[in-house]
Amino acid sequence: MHEDSVITYRQNPRTAGRVVDGLAFVVTPDDNKLHTLNGTGALIWQLAENGCTLDEIVSAITSRYSVEPERARQDAETFATDLLRRRILETP
């Protein structure tokens, strides 16, 4: 088990977002910017609604897409870190 897998990612409750046609559109209130997330980003956004770990994100990605678990983990970790930086996601 990776150390990051115990971190729980959640949607920032101050953001507003919708998923349309597989894309997530999220507005961050601090800068009033609209962020468009691709299919994988939308999946992570939806999982984070109820809270999710990196392991859960990786499992969802490998179930939905044809990708190796290690590649999915690297990409998910990079993307989740970016979403944290942009304040779209948060950790408790």
N, C-alpha and C positions, 0 to 999 in steps of 0.2 A: 504494500500500500504506500503510495506516495504521500509525503507530508501535506501537499496542497489538496489532497483529496478530502481532507477533513474540514476544509474551509467551506462555509456555506455561502453561496452567491444568491443574492436577492435583488429583485427589481428595486431601484431607488423609488420610494413611495412618492417622491416629489415630481417624478417624471410622468408624462402622459404618453401612451403608446397604443398602436393598433397594428394588427397583422392583416395585410390585404394581399391576396394572390401570392402568398408565400414570402412576402417581404414584410419586415417590421419597420414602422415609422414611429420614431420616438422623439419627443421634444423634451429638452432639458431646461428647467426653469432658470438656472443660474445664468445662462447665456442666451436663452431663448432660441436655441438652434434646433433645427430638424435634422435628425440622424436617420439615415436609411440603412437597414441591416439586411444583408442577403439571406438566403434560405437557412444557412447554418446559424447565422446571427439571430434570425427570427426564432429558430429552435431553442437556442440558448436563452433568449429573452422570455420565451414561453415557459421553459423549465424553471427559470428564476422567479416566476410569479409566486410559487409556493416554496421557493428555496431549493437549491440543488448543490451537490458537490461536484468537483471536477470528475470524479469517477462516474457519476450519473450522466454528466454531459458527454463524456467519452462513450459510454454505453449507448446513449441515444444516437450519437453521430455514427458509430459503427453499425448500429442496427438499421439506420436509414440510408447510409451511403456506403459505397464500396471503398473503404479506406482501412488501412492497417491501424490497430489500436495505438501504437506508439506515435504514428503521424497524427492521428486524431487528438491524442493527448497534447502534443506540442502545439498544434494549431489552436485547440480549445483554450489552452493556458495563455497563449499569446493574445487571443481574442478577448478572453475574460479580463485579462490585465488591461487591455485597451478600453474595454467598457467600464472598468472601475475608474480609470484615469479620466474618462469623459463624464463620470458620475451617472452613467446609465444604470450600472449595477452597483451594489454595495455589499459589504460583508459586515456581519454583526461585530 
